[in-house]
Amino acid sequence: VQADGKFLVGGYYVLGTETRPVLARYNADGSLDTTFDLSWVNGFAEDIAIRPDGKILVAIGFTST
């Protein structure tokens, strides 16, 4: 949860043979924050951290087949 009450949710989805991470941010009232948009490489959102300066860190994991 961020200082302003917004919160982050991470995970992944499968597109064909690729696993893509997804990260969404929701407003304090539970509505989707449509101003929050990120581009990703293949993988999945393994962990999320909010730094003291408010910056968001996302650890991206990968699987091998």
ABEGO torsion letter per residue (X at the ends): XBAAGBBBBBBBBBBEABBBBBBBBBBAAGBBBAABBBBBBBEBBABBBBBAAGBBBBBBBBBBX
